[in-house]
Amino acid sequence: MDGTEQARRTVLRPRGLVDLRGREVRADRLHYPRGAVVVVSGLPGSGKSTLLRAWSPGVLLVDPRDVREAYQARMPARLPYAVYRPWARLAYVRRLRDALATGRPLLVHDCGSRPWIRRWLARSAAWQGRELHVVMLDVSAADALAGQEARGRWVPARVFARHHRRLTRLVRHLGASPEPAEQGIAPVPDSLSEAASVLVLDRALRGHFTTIGFDRTHDAPAPSPPACPAPRPEVTGGPAATALRRPPCPGTSGARPAAAPPPR
């Protein structure tokens, strides 16, 4: 069943490459397999956080912005973010690891320009018998910059240009995907081969799917992401050594997915 046939249903269950850009879509709800890890990617300002907030009730959500704001709240205002950014990124990866260990469905905010994060998430999920799925917001640079202006938070021009360059290349690969296979599902391009599905939405459709659902796994509601205290840099060893010395967060599962690679 290709993307067009799926979109005629009230509930859309993405599989393979489902490119809905420029299409009329009747479905207004997304549904994924139990325990799926869904990564929402796009340019800074493209609407990822707004979309995830709408989908997150009852579902674990890991957003690097939450980690960054927590660090900024406890650091002196005069201290540039670049000074403690490595520890903030490490805390983000640690929060991902702890959320994965719960086995619950998981929503992840990620710019999409760092494939190592997706691949690590996919390996960790597969270790638990779960799948990784990607929702890609294909929004122009102008629209993304307008989104940053509307929220009053700007990404440095150099960082934005890097994200734009990498995401443009990734979206180009999606556009060059081959014809659907015999089973009627368009294969995911090699650049996103770690994903069981890639759903591509344009500016008109980024708020179209109002809810997200997962096959039932637990009767109890999903808990909030584990709250880990921010790591404190030590005189020697750097952030990686700090992570090794720091005990795990209380209340998290003892089972761990594959070890997280160091932040890049």
C-alpha positions as CSV (number, residue, x, y, z in Angstrom):
1,M,0.0,0.0,0.0
2,D,1.6,3.3,-1.1
3,G,1.4,6.7,0.7
4,T,-1.6,7.9,-1.3
5,E,-3.7,4.8,-0.4
6,Q,-2.7,5.1,3.2
7,A,-3.6,8.8,3.3
8,R,-7.2,8.0,2.4
9,R,-7.6,6.3,5.8
10,T,-8.6,8.2,8.9
11,V,-5.5,6.7,10.6
12,L,-2.2,6.7,8.8
13,R,0.3,4.0,9.6
14,P,3.5,5.0,7.9
15,R,5.7,2.3,6.4
16,G,8.6,2.8,4.1
17,L,8.8,6.3,2.5
18,V,5.5,8.2,2.7
19,D,6.0,11.6,1.0
20,L,2.8,13.7,1.5
21,R,4.2,17.0,0.2
22,G,1.7,18.7,-2.0
23,R,-1.0,16.0,-1.5
24,E,-4.5,16.1,-0.2
25,V,-4.6,14.1,3.0
26,R,-7.7,12.9,4.7
27,A,-6.1,11.1,7.7
28,D,-5.6,13.3,10.7
29,R,-4.0,10.7,13.1
30,L,-0.7,8.9,13.0
31,H,-0.3,5.4,14.5
32,Y,2.9,3.5,15.0
33,P,3.9,0.0,16.3
34,R,4.2,-0.5,20.1
35,G,7.2,0.9,21.7
36,A,8.2,2.8,18.5
37,V,10.8,5.6,18.7
38,V,9.6,8.5,16.6
39,V,12.2,11.2,15.6
40,V,10.8,14.5,14.4
41,S,13.4,16.3,12.3
42,G,13.6,19.7,10.5
43,L,15.3,23.1,10.5
44,P,15.4,25.2,13.6
45,G,12.1,27.1,13.6
46,S,10.3,24.7,11.3
47,G,7.7,23.8,14.0
48,K,9.2,20.6,15.5
49,S,8.6,21.7,19.2
50,T,5.1,22.8,18.5
51,L,4.2,19.5,16.8
52,L,5.8,17.4,19.6
53,R,4.0,19.3,22.3
54,A,0.7,18.5,20.6
55,W,1.6,14.8,20.3
56,S,3.3,14.4,23.7
57,P,0.5,14.0,26.2
58,G,0.9,10.5,27.7
59,V,4.0,9.8,25.6
60,L,7.7,10.2,26.7
61,L,9.3,13.2,25.0
62,V,13.0,14.1,24.9
63,D,13.7,17.6,23.7
64,P,17.3,19.1,23.8
65,R,15.8,22.5,24.4
66,D,14.5,21.4,27.8
67,V,18.1,20.3,28.7
68,R,19.6,23.5,27.4
69,E,17.1,25.7,29.3
70,A,17.7,23.8,32.5
71,Y,21.4,24.5,32.2
72,Q,20.9,28.1,31.3
73,A,18.7,28.6,34.4
74,R,21.4,27.5,36.8
75,M,24.4,29.0,35.0
76,P,25.5,32.7,35.4
77,A,23.9,34.9,32.7
78,R,27.3,36.2,31.7
79,L,28.6,32.7,30.9
80,P,28.2,31.9,27.2
81,Y,26.3,28.7,26.3
82,A,29.4,27.5,24.3
83,V,31.3,27.0,27.6
84,Y,29.0,24.4,29.0
85,R,27.4,23.1,25.7
86,P,29.4,19.8,25.8
87,W,27.8,18.9,29.2
88,A,24.4,20.0,28.0
89,R,24.7,17.7,25.0
90,L,25.9,14.9,27.2
91,A,22.9,15.3,29.5
92,Y,20.6,15.2,26.4
93,V,22.2,11.9,25.3
94,R,21.9,10.5,28.8
95,R,18.2,11.5,28.9
96,L,17.7,9.7,25.6
97,R,19.4,6.6,27.0
98,D,17.2,6.6,30.2
99,A,14.0,7.1,28.2
100,L,14.9,4.3,25.9
101,A,15.5,2.0,28.9
102,T,11.8,2.3,29.9
103,G,10.7,0.5,26.8
104,R,7.8,3.0,26.3
105,P,6.9,4.8,23.0
106,L,9.3,7.7,22.7
107,L,9.2,11.0,20.8
108,V,12.5,12.7,20.1
109,H,13.2,16.2,18.9
110,D,16.2,16.2,16.7
111,C,17.4,18.6,13.9
112,G,18.2,15.6,11.7
113,S,21.6,16.9,10.6
114,R,23.5,14.5,12.9
115,P,22.9,10.9,11.6
116,W,24.9,9.3,14.4
117,I,22.0,10.1,16.8
118,R,19.4,8.4,14.6
119,R,21.6,5.4,14.1
120,W,22.4,5.0,17.8
121,L,18.6,5.3,18.6
122,A,17.8,2.7,15.9
123,R,20.4,0.2,17.3
124,S,19.2,0.8,20.8
125,A,15.6,0.4,19.9
126,A,16.3,-2.8,17.8
127,W,18.1,-4.3,20.8
128,Q,14.7,-4.1,22.6
129,G,12.7,-5.3,19.6
130,R,11.4,-1.8,18.7
131,E,11.5,0.3,15.6
132,L,12.8,3.8,14.7
133,H,10.5,6.0,12.6
134,V,11.2,9.5,11.2
135,V,8.9,12.4,10.6
136,M,10.7,15.0,8.4
137,L,9.4,18.6,8.2
138,D,10.4,19.9,4.8
139,V,10.1,23.7,5.4
140,S,12.0,26.4,3.5
141,A,14.8,28.4,5.2
142,A,12.6,31.5,5.0
143,D,9.7,29.8,6.8
144,A,12.1,28.4,9.4
145,L,13.6,31.9,10.0
146,A,10.1,33.3,10.3
147,G,9.3,30.6,12.9
148,Q,12.4,31.6,14.9
149,E,11.4,35.3,14.8
150,A,7.8,34.4,16.0
151,R,9.1,32.5,19.0
152,G,11.8,35.1,19.8
153,R,14.7,32.6,19.8
154,W,17.3,32.7,17.2
155,V,19.8,30.0,16.2
156,P,23.3,31.5,15.3
157,A,23.6,32.0,11.5
158,R,26.6,29.6,11.3
159,V,24.7,26.8,13.0
160,F,21.5,27.4,11.0
161,A,23.5,27.4,7.7
162,R,25.1,24.0,8.7
163,H,21.7,22.5,9.5
164,H,20.2,23.8,6.3
165,R,23.0,22.4,4.2
166,R,22.8,18.9,5.7
167,L,19.0,18.8,5.7
168,T,18.8,20.0,2.1
169,R,21.1,17.1,1.1
170,L,19.0,14.6,3.1
171,V,15.7,15.8,1.6
172,R,17.2,15.7,-1.9
173,H,17.9,12.0,-1.3
174,L,14.3,11.5,-0.3
175,G,13.1,13.2,-3.5
176,A,15.3,10.9,-5.6
177,S,13.9,7.7,-4.1
178,P,13.1,4.8,-6.5
179,E,9.6,3.7,-7.6
180,P,7.6,1.7,-5.0
181,A,8.5,-1.9,-4.7
182,E,6.3,-4.7,-5.7
183,Q,4.6,-4.8,-2.3
184,G,3.4,-1.2,-2.9
185,I,5.7,0.4,-0.3
186,A,8.3,2.9,-1.4
187,P,11.7,1.9,0.2
188,V,13.4,4.2,2.5
189,P,16.6,5.7,0.9
190,D,20.0,4.5,2.0
191,S,20.6,7.8,3.8
192,L,17.8,6.9,6.3
193,S,18.0,3.1,6.1
194,E,18.0,2.9,9.9
195,A,14.3,4.0,9.9
196,A,11.3,1.7,9.4
197,S,9.4,4.6,7.9
198,V,10.0,8.2,6.8
199,L,7.0,10.5,6.7
200,V,7.7,13.7,4.8
201,L,5.4,16.7,5.5
202,D,5.6,20.2,4.0
203,R,4.6,23.5,5.5
204,A,0.9,23.1,4.8
205,L,0.8,19.7,6.5
206,R,3.1,20.1,9.5
207,G,0.1,20.7,11.8
208,H,-2.3,18.4,10.0
209,F,-1.9,15.3,12.1
210,T,-3.4,16.4,15.5
211,T,-2.7,13.2,17.5
212,I,-0.3,10.2,17.5
213,G,-1.0,6.7,18.8
214,F,0.9,3.5,19.4
215,D,-0.1,-0.1,19.7
216,R,-0.9,-0.8,23.3
217,T,1.9,-2.1,25.5
218,H,1.0,-1.1,29.1
219,D,-2.1,-0.4,31.0
220,A,-0.4,2.4,33.1
221,P,0.1,5.8,31.6
222,A,3.6,6.7,30.4
223,P,5.7,8.5,33.0
224,S,7.6,11.7,32.5
225,P,11.1,11.5,31.2
226,P,13.6,10.7,33.9
227,A,14.8,13.9,35.5
228,C,18.6,13.7,35.9
229,P,20.5,16.4,37.7
230,A,22.9,18.3,35.5
231,P,26.4,16.8,35.5
232,R,29.2,19.0,37.0
233,P,32.4,19.2,35.1
234,E,35.5,18.0,37.0
235,V,39.0,19.3,36.9
236,T,40.2,16.4,34.9
237,G,38.6,13.8,32.6
238,G,36.1,16.1,30.8
239,P,32.4,15.3,30.3
240,A,32.9,11.7,29.1
241,A,34.8,10.9,32.4
242,T,32.1,12.7,34.4
243,A,29.4,10.5,32.8
244,L,31.4,7.3,33.7
245,R,31.8,8.4,37.3
246,R,28.3,9.7,37.8
247,P,25.8,7.1,39.2
248,P,22.6,6.4,37.2
249,C,19.4,8.4,37.9
250,P,17.3,6.9,40.7
251,G,14.2,5.1,39.6
252,T,15.3,4.2,36.1
253,S,15.4,0.7,34.7
254,G,18.4,-1.4,35.2
255,A,18.3,-2.7,31.6
256,R,20.3,-0.4,29.3
257,P,20.3,-0.1,25.6
258,A,23.6,0.1,23.7
259,A,26.0,2.6,25.1
260,A,25.6,6.1,23.8
261,P,28.4,7.4,21.6
262,P,30.2,10.6,22.7
263,P,28.5,13.8,21.6
264,R,29.9,15.4,18.4
